[in-house]
Amino acid sequence: MVKILLVDDHSILRKGLRFLISQIPDTIIVAEAEDGDDALQKIKQYKPDLVFIDITMPRMSGLEVISNIRKEDKDTDFVVLTMHNSIEYYQEAMDVGANAYLSKNVTVDELLICMDALNKGEVYTAESMRGIVDQVTKGLHSLTAREMEILRLLIDGKTNREIAEILFCSEKNVEKIKTNVRKKLDLPSSYGALLSWALRNKVFL
């Protein structure tokens, strides 16, 4: 029997999720929580196998809850259930130790697929998010060896002149390749934004 904890500050959403889970065999909802602090206490009290948790909540965010629990508990599975379909939220959720990322529009069928993946020790990403997640990977795979090298040097903070000297080519050629890289990856133009992108996607860092 899989023990489940539901964490969301909207009771109507918890009620909807409770209904969906009631259709899944061998599951039991042991408790519900409506904010981050409440979630922390109930995770420690009930020791659930699986926690469905929202990101944006009062007192403490869902990601903060996961981060706190992960310091002493590596076994509980966390499924982030959210309306945030962005690569930034997805990456942060994975970084703090979430096991799955689902939309609040999830169906019973996808819940079953997700829980089966978790049972196998896999990470699960909602179908609605896969295109966004794959965009970064596909973009990187489309780069040539020279484009990858220039991307690495850009992330290192090198100027066009420094890159040209390192690669023994003209600044004009560097600028042309840099433009191609930015187009393929849809990269921001400023260095600060580029570094943030690299940190989020763990590229050359």
PEQUIRA-V222073 format. One line per field, one symbol per residue. burial: 1 if it has 9 or more other ideal C-beta (glycine too) atoms within 8 Angstrom, else 0. A space follows every 50 residues. Layout:
burial=???
This chain:
burial=01111111000011001101100100101011111101111110010101 11111010011111111111000001111111000010111111011111 11100100011111101100000111001101101100110010001111 11111000010111001000001110110111011000000011111101 10100
